[in-house]
């Protein structure tokens, strides 16, 4: 009886990061996904700023501060107002301070947009960013002077206060930011071994096993 030596089957050497599949390495995939989310946040913010500034220009042209145009009875209407403060004219005597705070918030939201983890967060941050920049432009460029500008308001909420669409974008962004963590808790989480760099699960990643052929015997 003779015994043949063991034969070892060696797995082929795949390129680094490929793991025997057609997928690209994780780092470039994560970078591209993060760039897409950042560009989405920028697009949402830019759209919010354009809509806000466009509606403010229309309000200054067609509305009056002495007459209200009703939209939903006495609950909602259109009336022109110039606000040196924030909602309900809070901080009206500290316009410079509000300008500094709004500038810092806009820079912080820019950084947050570059780090958005999901599409939902990119949209929420974009809305907050666009609303903050929309009102900041008024404070920087509107009369009576640079950094002391009064924000154009035209949405009259009953006898409570008069706001603008930048305030609406800020409110929607805050609400979305509060809802996203709740949705994340309820969503099923993928297995760690099947999770790609941008947070989505995949079945394309496979491990390459090394198999051994056992000894054979002849008599």
N, C-alpha and C positions, 0 to 999 in steps of 0.2 A: 504493500500500500504506500503510495506516495502522496505528498501534500503539496499542492501548488501554492506559491507565495500569494499573499493578499494583493489585490489590485485596488488602488485608490482612485476614485473619479474626482477630479478637481474641477470646481466650478470655474467658468470663464471669468476673466478679470474685466469687469465692466468699468467704463469711465467713471471717474470720481463724481458722485452725486447722482448718477443715473440709476443705479440699483437695478439694472436689467430692464428698465422701462423706457418709454419715450418721454418721460417727464423731465422738465428742466430742474435744476437745483433749487432748493427751497429758498435761499436768500434772494435770488432775482425775482422769484414768484412773489415773495412777500413785498419786495420793493415796488413792483408794478402794481400790486393791489393797493398798497398804501398811497401811491401816486394817483391812482384812479379815484380813491376816496377824497384825497385832497383837492383834486380838480373838481369833483362834484361839489364839495363845500364851497369852493371859489365861485362856481357857476351859480349856486343857490344864493350866495351872498351878493354877487354882482347883480343878479336879477332883482333881489329885494331892494338894493340901493337905487337901481334905475326906476323901479315902480314907485318907490317912496318919493324920490326927487321929482319924478314926472307928475305925480298927483299933487304934490305941494305946489309946483309951478302952476298947475291948472287952478288950484284953490286960490292962489294969490291973484290970478287973473279974473276969475269969475265969481268969487264969493265975497261976502261982506261981513264985517265984524259986528254989524248992527242988526242983521236980519238972518234968521235961521231958515234953511230949506228942509222941511221934514221928509224923512225917508220911511221911518216906521213910527208914525204918530209922533208923540212927544218923547219916545224912548230913544230914538236915534235920528240925527239930522246932520246937516252940513252948515257949518258956521266958521268963519275965519278967525283965528286968534294967533297971537305970537307969545310964546311962553319962554321966559328966561330961566325957568327951573325945570323940574321933572314933572311926573304925573301929579295933577292937582296943584301945580305951581309950587311944589315943594322945592326948597333950595333956591328960590328966586333971587336971593341976595348973595348967592355964591356961585355965579355962573362960571367964573374962572376955575373954581375947584371942580365943578361938574365937567368942564372941558378936559381937565387933566385926568379925571377918573375915567371918562369915556375913551380917551386916547389910550390909557393903560389897558382898559378892557378890550379894545380893538386889537391891540398887539397880542394880548393873552389869547384871544380867540383865534388869531392867525396861527399861533403855535399849536393850539388845541386842534385846529383843522388839519394840520400836518400829521397829527397823531391819532386821528379818528380811527377807531377799531372796527367799526361796521358802517354800512351804508346809512343806516338809520341815524347813527351819531353824526355822520358827515352832514346829513340834511339838517339836523337839529342845530349843530354848531354853525352851519351856513346861515340859518335864519337869525340866530343870535348875532352873528357877526354883521350881517347885512343891516339889521335893525340898529345896532350900535353905530355903525359907520354912517347910516342915513341921518341920524340925529346929530352925530359929530360934525358932519359937513355943515349943517346949519349953524352950529356953535362957532365954527371956524370962519365961515364966509358970510353969514347973514349980518345985517345991521343989528346993533349999533357999531360993532367993531370986531376985529379979529380976536377969537377966543371968548368973546362976550356976546356972540350972536344969539338971537332969540329963535327958538325952534318954531317952524310953521305947523300949526295944528288946524284941523278942519272937521274931524269926526266928533260931533257933540253927542255925548251919552247922557241924555236927559238933562238934569240940572247938576250932575255930578262933576264932570270935567270934559275937556275937549282934547282929543288926541290925534294921532295920525297913523298911517300904515306901518311906519317903523315900530311904533308901540305894539301894533298887532303882530308883527313878525317876532318881536321879542317875546310876547306872551305865548305864541304858538311854539317857539323854540324851547321856552322853559317847560311848557306842558309836555312836549315830546321828550325832553330830557328826563322828566319825571316818570314817563311811561316806559321808556326803553329798559331800565333795570328790571321792572316787573315782567316785561316780555322775555328778557334774558333768563329770568329764574324759571319761567314756565316752559321754555324751549328745551327739548332733549339735547343733551350734550353728546357729541361724537366720542368714540373711543380714542384715547391718546395716540395709539399706534396707527390709527387711520385718519389723522388730522393733518392737513396740509399747513403751509406757512401762513396762508391768509385765513385760517380758521374754518375751512370747509373740509368735510370728510371726503375721502376718496378710497376706492377699492383697487386702484391701479398700482399702489405700492406693494411690492411682494419681496419677501426675503429669499435669497438664493441659498439653498441648502447644499451641504456637502455630504454626499452619500457614500457609503463603503459597501463593497461587495464582499460578502462573507467567503470563507474558505470552502473549496470543493474537494472532494475525496474521490480517488479512483481505487478500485481494488484489482 
